[in-house]
Amino acid sequence: MRLTNKAGVTFIVLVFLWLTAATKIGATTVNVDCNKGDAVGPILSRLKPGDVVLVHGTCQENILIQAELQRITLDGQGKATIKAANARQPAIQVFGREVTIKGFTVNGGSFGIAINRGATAVIDTNTIDRAAVAGLEVSHNSFARVLNNTIQRNEGHGILVLGSSSVHIGVWYTDDKVPQPNVIQNNDGDGVQVLRSSTARIIGNTLSGNRRSGLTVQQASHADVAGNVINGSGQHGIRVVGNSGVNLADSAMRLFEQPNYRPIESPDLDDWKMLATLYVDESRLAAHVATRAMAERLVGEVAARLGTAATLVETRSSVPVRMHGRASSLLVHAE
């Protein structure tokens, strides 16, 4: 009996090691050179988990990554371009899981990159521009990590998150201490829009020059927003409506205890309202911060930029800031 048991254990260990080695050996790298007539789409069905596709040149196609594809990487190496052949379809659409798309310039399409139908993806170090609806869409119970990208000049939103989906924009993990920032700029809609029961963690990014709002959170959605530069929005820095919520400066998790910042060149009442980035109504705005020190720093900046006195008065539930000579007031909640 002892010999049998030992043999059984040995057999199981050897089989496990052999399978692990076989999986590693089976992963391959495939080169696709679109300048020589190759295309990405036709080779996708042959890929296995762990495979990497190195793409060269300019590819004029719409790429669809089907649900059965998992743990593959498309790598443009910082040089390849994907141009949507059909403007009514996404340039790249992902239904698979743990798909990495990095190092591309993505032009055109209804969406530059769309993560749909429960897909998961990492979108890293791409430039995404000139899409019709949004540069990046994450929808239908999907999840994406969005790192080190430039998302710009799209006809709609920069990033659109909807349908009970979730994104990390600027961080890999929830508790990352160092962001991997994106630049989301000069889009005709919002920089980022989160809606329909979705969530977003938006840390350390630049949202600049977007024609509508830097960030909109609506329709029972939520976002943690900290350490971002939000500048030059046509409407609001951050707009929160429809039974939705935002944590600013990440006061709930005590990470990234840095307020979001909107630079001011010619301060007026509207600029002052946007300084704390959360516009609530015509006469009041609120900034959620983690510490009294942050509240004092914010008060000092408001006072300095407006050239007027500010009084910080603590209450049990909040730290109201009353600007002398102003009809409006700023509430800084010390949580």
Secondary structure as UniProt FT lines:
FT   HELIX           2..26
FT   STRAND          29..33
FT   HELIX           34..36
FT   HELIX           41..46
FT   TURN            49..50
FT   STRAND          52..56
FT   STRAND          58..60
FT   STRAND          63..65
FT   TURN            67..68
FT   STRAND          73..83
FT   TURN            87..88
FT   STRAND          92..94
FT   STRAND          99..107
FT   STRAND          111..115
FT   TURN            117..118
FT   STRAND          120..124
FT   STRAND          127..129
FT   STRAND          134..138
FT   STRAND          143..147
FT   STRAND          150..152
FT   STRAND          157..161
FT   STRAND          166..169
FT   TURN            174..175
FT   STRAND          183..185
FT   STRAND          192..194
FT   STRAND          199..203
FT   STRAND          206..208
FT   STRAND          215..217
FT   STRAND          222..226
FT   STRAND          229..231
FT   STRAND          238..240
FT   STRAND          245..248
FT   TURN            249..254
FT   HELIX           269..275
FT   STRAND          278..279
FT   STRAND          284..289
FT   HELIX           292..306
FT   STRAND          310..312
FT   STRAND          319..323
FT   TURN            324..325
FT   STRAND          329..334
//
